[in-house]
Amino acid sequence: MSKLAINRGEKTVTIPQRDGWEQVTEDEIQIVTDMLRRGELSSAGRGVMAEFEQEFAEFMGAKYCLSQNSGTSTLHAAYFAAGVGPGDEVIVPSYTWHATATPVLHTNGIPVFCEIDPHSLTVDPDDLKKRITPRTKAVAVVHLFGYVANMDAIMKVADEHSLIVIEDCSHAHGAEWDGKKVGTIGHIGCFSLQASKPVIAGEGGAIITDDTEFYERILILGHYGRIARDLVTEKYRHLGNMGIGWKYRAHPLAVGIARVQLSRLNELNEKRGQIAQYWDEEFSKLPGIEPLYTYPKAKRGGYLGYLLIYHAEELGGLPKEKFMAALQAEGVSASEGGYGGNLHLQSLFNGFNFYGDRGCPFGCLYVDKVRKYEKGSLPVTETVAPKVISLPVFTEPPDGLIEQYVDAFRKVVENIGEIQ
Ligand SMILES: Cc1ncc(COP(=O)(O)O)c(C=O)c1O
């Protein structure tokens, strides 16, 4: 028994928590400099942008890829492409970043929240099934923090009910299900390339699909200037080059950065994957600490986060906050995990009306009238979300640091009775 750091014992994590992985290398600096020198500052799908889109599509195994200005705009484009319109329902997990759900409102659709599986924190296919109504058009699946959702079960439900499946892969670049990259298992794959993501543009996004109709609708929504050139069929030809007016194309310099980043993704995933696997094995040996479940057909990727579920009942009922305080005293950078706020209980999705008495053109009006989410309406999500603990993601940590994290957890668990 060694004394806990929180009780004036010695700290376990002594190695400086500096990651050796360089997020931005000379290669990114070089490509941006070259593009600046060439004046490649706006592009309607030519030059580096065309190269990136081709490489991203090839990497993912998709027929089409379009780069965009954010992950949020790729989700709007996906819902629009899927034909979501006034009153249509899109089922989304309540446990995700709000940008998975907010773009549904911009198609005048209604986000309908579903439960997550309490072990993988991804869409629960059985609950998904229960939320389907005649108005359900699509489902958004999030591969949260790189943990892949149960795609076989989700696709089965979707196929039975003719739903369009949109994969939000913003945390999971390069992850796989049954040997296929996520984003290609459903009908449309959306990726954020924002600066905290595994492939960064700074700000940006990429959207992929194999479906020509979806691709053309994504083009006409946000890619004026390349519509006439890039349309495959004649269906939308009458629009000329105008499109619908959202300007969603990406900044070429951002795409240049993302192009280099994509070439480093396999290495990043390999390194992060080894750490995640080691932690999964070690943490699962400890009582009260549950690493998130990885389905047998899944290969995690992106690894935007490393999450654990804390079961106080297995550790003498010690509240999570006190457990985390003890970990932090040991030097572990543990923080509140994932998304504490359940979207279904947020004002934006639960009665907020942008336009007062004049009504609301967005789905929020329908939410207000049709969907009122009381506390307790998604019990699994509401129960598991507060139990999540998040650890930092390391790619090239200094020798011994990853092991010290495990030692710190073990020490706190073994001395749990000493925490006041
Ligand atoms: C799951 C998820 N979806 C969508 C987005 C939106 O991406 P962006 O910030 O690039 O618009 C994010 C951003 O963090 C996200 O975490």
Ligand as a Chemical Component Dictionary entry (heavy atoms), coordinates in Angstrom:
data_LIG
# 
_chem_comp.id                   LIG 
_chem_comp.type                 NON-POLYMER 
_chem_comp.pdbx_formal_charge   0 
_chem_comp.three_letter_code    LIG 
# 
loop_
_chem_comp_atom.comp_id 
_chem_comp_atom.atom_id 
_chem_comp_atom.alt_atom_id 
_chem_comp_atom.type_symbol 
_chem_comp_atom.charge 
_chem_comp_atom.model_Cartn_x 
_chem_comp_atom.model_Cartn_y 
_chem_comp_atom.model_Cartn_z 
_chem_comp_atom.pdbx_ordinal 
LIG C1 C1 C 0 -19.201 14.420 -33.857 1  
LIG C2 C2 C 0 -18.999 15.739 -34.548 2  
LIG N1 N1 N 0 -19.718 16.024 -35.641 3  
LIG C3 C3 C 0 -19.579 17.181 -36.300 4  
LIG C4 C4 C 0 -18.683 18.146 -35.883 5  
LIG C5 C5 C 0 -18.600 19.443 -36.602 6  
LIG O1 O1 O 0 -17.379 19.660 -37.206 7  
LIG P1 P1 P 0 -16.840 21.144 -37.500 8  
LIG O2 O2 O 0 -16.414 21.732 -36.194 9  
LIG O3 O3 O 0 -15.705 20.917 -38.442 10 
LIG O4 O4 O 0 -17.949 21.900 -38.121 11 
LIG C6 C6 C 0 -17.902 17.895 -34.756 12 
LIG C7 C7 C 0 -16.929 18.896 -34.292 13 
LIG O5 O5 O 0 -16.286 18.766 -33.283 14 
LIG C8 C8 C 0 -18.064 16.672 -34.065 15 
LIG O6 O6 O 0 -17.354 16.404 -32.957 16 
# 
loop_
_chem_comp_bond.comp_id 
_chem_comp_bond.atom_id_1 
_chem_comp_bond.atom_id_2 
_chem_comp_bond.value_order 
_chem_comp_bond.pdbx_ordinal 
LIG C1 C2 SING 1  
LIG C2 N1 SING 2  
LIG C2 C8 DOUB 3  
LIG N1 C3 DOUB 4  
LIG C3 C4 SING 5  
LIG C4 C5 SING 6  
LIG C4 C6 DOUB 7  
LIG C5 O1 SING 8  
LIG O1 P1 SING 9  
LIG P1 O2 DOUB 10 
LIG P1 O3 SING 11 
LIG P1 O4 SING 12 
LIG C6 C7 SING 13 
LIG C6 C8 SING 14 
LIG C7 O5 DOUB 15 
LIG C8 O6 SING 16 
# 
